[in-house]
Amino acid sequence: AALPPMLAAGEGTVLNVASVAGLLPGRGSTYSASKAWVVSFSEGLANGLDGTGVSVHALCPGFVHTEFHERAGIDMAGTASFLWLEVDGVVRETMADIAKKKVVIIPGLQYKALTTGGRLVPRN
């Protein structure tokens, strides 16, 4: 619903929220698969809209200090502290990467390293 007016105006930004789980194999196969779809869809849409003035991005954060896990009833007590991101940092990196025209946005150096390493190791 938002895309046609953006196209008519010749400008706009679509930010789809995926997850780093969509870029790495994991135990939550349905969650990971749905987030991988968001990434792939965003990449395809960004490609298809190239030159229209409308940009499309897939935000792929890792663990962020929000109420998400608590609301979902997920106990994150054992999660290493270095894996956690702060909301303000995620927003800052996201806005900077949108300005750089990055389609897939991965906030946090630790998650950039994890996803890069994940592409280098066998998937099974």
Backbone as JSON, one array per atom type, in Angstrom:
{
  "sequence": "AALPPMLAAGEGTVLNVASVAGLLPGRGSTYSASKAWVVSFSEGLANGLDGTGVSVHALCPGFVHTEFHERAGIDMAGTASFLWLEVDGVVRETMADIAKKKVVIIPGLQYKALTTGGRLVPRN",
  "N": [[0.82, -1.19, 0.0], [2.04, 1.2, 0.59], [3.98, 1.49, -1.32], [3.11, 2.29, -4.06], [2.51, 5.19, -3.84], [5.1, 6.1, -3.19], [6.54, 5.39, -5.47], [5.21, 6.98, -7.33], [5.97, 9.47, -6.4], [8.62, 9.31, -6.85], [10.51, 8.81, -4.95], [11.54, 7.35, -1.83], [11.72, 5.09, 0.98], [11.88, 1.74, 1.85], [11.89, -0.3, 4.59], [12.41, -3.42, 5.54], [12.04, -5.63, 8.23], [14.08, -8.13, 9.06], [16.16, -10.65, 10.22], [19.25, -11.58, 11.75], [19.13, -14.26, 11.95], [18.02, -15.08, 9.59], [20.15, -15.27, 7.94], [21.84, -17.17, 8.79], [22.27, -20.67, 9.51], [20.12, -22.32, 11.82], [18.53, -23.43, 14.92], [15.84, -22.73, 15.08], [14.06, -23.39, 12.72], [11.72, -22.61, 11.21], [11.41, -19.91, 11.89], [13.95, -18.92, 11.08], [13.8, -19.53, 8.34], [11.62, -17.95, 7.52], [12.67, -15.4, 7.94], [14.84, -15.48, 6.22], [13.44, -15.49, 3.84], [12.39, -12.87, 3.9], [14.75, -11.4, 3.61], [15.62, -12.27, 1.05], [13.39, -11.52, -0.53], [13.48, -8.74, -0.17], [15.95, -8.14, -1.36], [15.39, -8.87, -4.02], [13.27, -7.11, -4.6], [14.55, -4.64, -4.24], [16.36, -4.74, -6.32], [14.58, -4.83, -8.5], [13.41, -2.32, -8.28], [15.4, -0.56, -8.77], [16.67, 2.53, -9.8], [14.28, 3.89, -9.63], [14.09, 5.67, -7.58], [13.16, 4.78, -5.23], [14.21, 3.05, -2.44], [15.02, -0.17, -1.11], [15.42, -2.12, 1.78], [16.77, -4.67, 3.91], [16.7, -5.19, 7.22], [18.79, -6.8, 9.43], [19.08, -7.58, 12.37], [20.81, -8.86, 15.28], [20.58, -10.1, 18.56], [18.73, -7.79, 20.35], [18.37, -5.39, 22.89], [15.32, -5.33, 23.81], [11.78, -5.7, 24.45], [11.12, -7.99, 23.12], [12.01, -10.8, 23.42], [11.17, -11.39, 26.04], [8.38, -11.0, 25.84], [7.83, -13.06, 24.07], [8.29, -15.18, 25.65], [10.82, -16.28, 25.87], [13.69, -17.45, 27.36], [16.52, -15.72, 27.86], [18.67, -15.69, 29.48], [21.12, -17.08, 29.48], [22.56, -16.04, 27.39], [25.43, -14.77, 25.87], [26.9, -11.7, 26.85], [28.21, -10.09, 24.96], [26.84, -10.45, 22.64], [24.6, -8.9, 22.63], [22.82, -6.1, 21.38], [22.28, -2.55, 21.47], [19.33, -0.58, 21.18], [19.55, 2.12, 20.24], [22.05, 2.07, 18.94], [21.55, 0.22, 16.9], [19.64, 1.63, 15.41], [21.17, 3.88, 14.63], [23.23, 2.66, 13.05], [21.62, 1.49, 11.1], [20.4, 3.7, 9.81], [22.71, 4.92, 8.79], [23.6, 2.93, 7.02], [21.47, 2.82, 5.24], [21.78, 5.3, 4.05], [24.15, 4.73, 2.74], [23.22, 3.12, 0.83], [23.04, 0.35, 1.22], [21.63, -2.81, 0.82], [21.15, -5.17, 2.36], [21.26, -4.97, 5.73], [23.29, -5.27, 8.45], [23.53, -4.82, 11.67], [26.09, -4.18, 14.1], [29.33, -5.2, 14.81], [30.0, -7.74, 15.71], [27.99, -9.34, 14.63], [28.32, -8.92, 11.92], [30.76, -10.23, 11.61], [30.0, -12.85, 12.38], [28.09, -13.53, 10.36], [29.64, -13.32, 8.06], [31.6, -15.27, 8.56], [29.86, -17.43, 8.69], [29.19, -17.82, 6.04], [31.42, -18.99, 5.06], [31.82, -21.51, 6.09], [30.95, -25.03, 5.86], [27.5, -25.89, 5.27], [26.37, -28.11, 6.35]],
  "CA": [[0.0, 0.0, 0.0], [2.91, 2.38, 0.67], [4.89, 1.56, -2.47], [2.66, 3.11, -5.2], [2.77, 6.63, -3.68], [6.54, 6.34, -3.25], [6.92, 5.33, -6.88], [4.66, 8.18, -7.98], [6.78, 10.61, -5.96], [10.0, 9.11, -7.29], [11.41, 8.7, -3.8], [11.02, 6.66, -0.67], [12.55, 4.04, 1.57], [11.18, 0.61, 2.46], [12.78, -1.03, 5.5], [11.81, -4.67, 6.01], [12.79, -6.14, 9.37], [14.36, -9.56, 9.01], [16.95, -11.03, 11.39], [20.49, -12.29, 11.44], [18.73, -15.67, 11.85], [17.74, -15.35, 8.19], [21.42, -15.38, 7.22], [22.61, -18.26, 9.4], [21.47, -21.84, 9.88], [19.85, -22.33, 13.25], [17.56, -24.41, 15.42], [14.48, -22.27, 14.82], [14.02, -23.46, 11.25], [10.62, -21.83, 10.65], [11.77, -18.51, 12.09], [15.08, -18.63, 10.19], [13.33, -19.58, 6.95], [10.78, -16.78, 7.23], [13.54, -14.24, 7.88], [15.59, -15.62, 4.97], [12.52, -15.04, 2.79], [12.33, -11.41, 3.95], [16.01, -10.91, 3.02], [15.58, -12.55, -0.39], [12.35, -10.67, -1.11], [13.98, -7.37, -0.16], [16.99, -8.04, -2.39], [14.72, -8.9, -5.32], [12.51, -5.87, -4.76], [15.54, -3.56, -4.4], [16.86, -4.89, -7.69], [13.51, -4.46, -9.41], [13.08, -0.9, -8.15], [16.59, 0.24, -9.04], [16.45, 3.62, -10.74], [12.97, 4.53, -9.42], [14.17, 6.6, -6.46], [12.69, 4.07, -4.03], [15.18, 2.06, -2.0], [14.49, -1.25, -0.27], [16.47, -2.62, 2.66], [16.41, -5.71, 4.88], [17.42, -5.03, 8.48], [19.04, -8.13, 10.0], [19.75, -7.46, 13.67], [20.92, -10.01, 16.16], [19.85, -9.87, 19.81], [18.63, -6.37, 20.69], [17.71, -5.17, 24.19], [13.93, -4.87, 23.7], [10.87, -6.62, 25.16], [10.79, -9.08, 22.2], [12.2, -12.14, 23.98], [10.31, -11.53, 27.22], [6.99, -11.19, 25.36], [7.73, -14.37, 23.42], [8.52, -16.22, 26.66], [12.11, -16.9, 25.6], [14.67, -17.17, 28.4], [17.79, -15.35, 27.25], [19.61, -15.5, 30.58], [22.43, -17.67, 29.18], [23.13, -15.44, 26.18], [26.65, -13.99, 26.13], [26.62, -10.26, 26.83], [28.75, -9.43, 23.77], [25.91, -10.62, 21.52], [23.48, -7.96, 22.73], [22.91, -4.77, 20.77], [21.39, -1.53, 22.03], [18.41, -0.04, 20.18], [20.11, 3.34, 19.64], [23.12, 1.68, 18.02], [20.92, -0.4, 15.74], [19.03, 2.72, 14.62], [22.26, 4.66, 14.04], [23.85, 1.88, 11.97], [20.63, 1.3, 10.04], [20.29, 4.95, 9.06], [23.97, 5.11, 8.05], [23.65, 1.97, 5.92], [20.48, 3.26, 4.25], [22.44, 6.39, 3.32], [25.17, 4.1, 1.89], [22.47, 2.31, -0.13], [23.19, -1.08, 1.46], [20.32, -3.47, 0.81], [21.11, -6.0, 3.56], [21.87, -4.21, 6.81], [23.61, -6.13, 9.6], [24.12, -3.99, 12.72], [26.98, -4.81, 15.07], [30.52, -5.85, 14.27], [29.96, -9.16, 16.05], [27.09, -10.04, 13.7], [28.98, -8.88, 10.61], [31.75, -11.31, 11.65], [29.29, -14.13, 12.39], [27.48, -13.83, 9.06], [30.73, -13.54, 7.1], [32.11, -16.6, 8.87], [28.82, -18.42, 8.36], [29.2, -18.1, 4.6], [32.66, -19.68, 4.73], [31.84, -22.88, 6.61], [29.92, -25.89, 5.25], [26.17, -25.73, 5.88], [25.93, -29.35, 7.02]],
  "C": [[0.86, 1.26, 0.0], [3.75, 2.56, -0.59], [4.37, 2.42, -3.63], [2.85, 4.62, -5.01], [4.26, 6.98, -3.72], [7.02, 6.35, -4.7], [6.43, 6.56, -7.63], [5.47, 9.42, -7.63], [8.23, 10.51, -6.44], [11.0, 9.07, -6.17], [10.72, 7.96, -2.66], [11.97, 5.58, -0.21], [11.65, 2.99, 2.2], [12.2, -0.13, 3.32], [12.02, -2.25, 6.02], [12.68, -5.21, 7.15], [12.87, -7.66, 9.27], [15.09, -9.91, 10.32], [18.25, -11.65, 10.91], [20.2, -13.79, 11.32], [18.4, -16.05, 10.41], [18.99, -15.54, 7.35], [22.27, -16.54, 7.71], [21.72, -19.47, 9.64], [21.27, -21.86, 11.39], [18.81, -23.36, 13.63], [16.13, -24.01, 15.12], [14.22, -22.22, 13.33], [12.9, -22.64, 10.63], [10.93, -20.34, 10.76], [12.89, -18.12, 11.12], [14.64, -18.59, 8.73], [12.49, -18.36, 6.61], [11.63, -15.51, 7.13], [14.43, -14.29, 6.64], [14.74, -15.18, 3.79], [12.47, -13.52, 2.75], [13.59, -10.81, 3.31], [15.98, -11.08, 1.51], [14.56, -11.67, -1.11], [12.84, -9.23, -1.22], [15.05, -7.17, -1.22], [16.37, -8.01, -3.78], [13.97, -7.61, -5.6], [13.45, -4.68, -4.98], [16.08, -3.57, -5.83], [15.81, -4.42, -8.7], [13.16, -2.99, -9.4], [14.27, 0.02, -8.4], [16.29, 1.31, -10.09], [15.12, 4.35, -10.56], [13.01, 5.62, -8.36], [13.68, 6.0, -5.16], [13.73, 3.01, -3.68], [14.51, 1.05, -1.08], [15.66, -1.85, 0.5], [15.9, -3.72, 3.55], [17.3, -5.52, 6.1], [17.55, -6.4, 9.14], [19.78, -8.01, 11.33], [19.89, -8.81, 14.35], [20.07, -9.73, 17.4], [19.89, -8.39, 20.17], [17.89, -6.26, 22.02], [16.35, -4.5, 23.96], [13.08, -5.85, 24.51], [10.54, -7.86, 24.32], [10.87, -10.46, 22.86], [11.31, -12.39, 25.19], [8.86, -11.8, 26.8], [6.78, -12.55, 24.73], [7.96, -15.51, 24.4], [9.83, -16.95, 26.45], [13.1, -16.47, 26.68], [16.03, -16.93, 27.76], [18.9, -15.19, 28.28], [21.01, -16.03, 30.26], [23.13, -17.07, 27.97], [24.33, -14.55, 26.55], [26.38, -12.5, 25.95], [27.12, -9.58, 25.57], [27.82, -9.55, 22.56], [24.78, -9.6, 21.52], [23.8, -6.62, 22.1], [21.95, -3.83, 21.48], [20.57, -0.92, 20.9], [19.01, 1.18, 19.48], [21.2, 3.03, 18.63], [22.58, 1.05, 16.75], [20.32, 0.67, 14.83], [20.11, 3.52, 13.91], [22.9, 3.94, 12.85], [22.9, 1.7, 10.8], [20.52, 2.55, 9.19], [21.54, 5.22, 8.23], [24.03, 4.18, 6.85], [22.61, 2.26, 4.85], [21.1, 4.37, 3.4], [23.52, 5.86, 2.37], [24.56, 3.2, 0.83], [22.73, 0.8, 0.0], [21.8, -1.71, 1.51], [20.18, -4.33, 2.07], [21.92, -5.3, 4.64], [22.04, -5.11, 8.03], [24.28, -5.25, 10.66], [25.03, -4.81, 13.64], [28.12, -5.55, 14.41], [30.5, -7.35, 14.53], [29.07, -9.95, 15.08], [27.6, -9.98, 12.27], [29.99, -10.03, 10.52], [31.07, -12.68, 11.6], [28.72, -14.49, 11.03], [28.53, -14.04, 7.99], [31.31, -14.93, 7.31], [31.14, -17.7, 8.5], [28.77, -18.76, 6.89], [30.42, -18.93, 4.2], [32.7, -21.13, 5.18], [30.75, -23.71, 5.93], [28.6, -25.77, 5.99], [25.67, -27.01, 6.53], [27.1, -30.12, 7.56]]
}
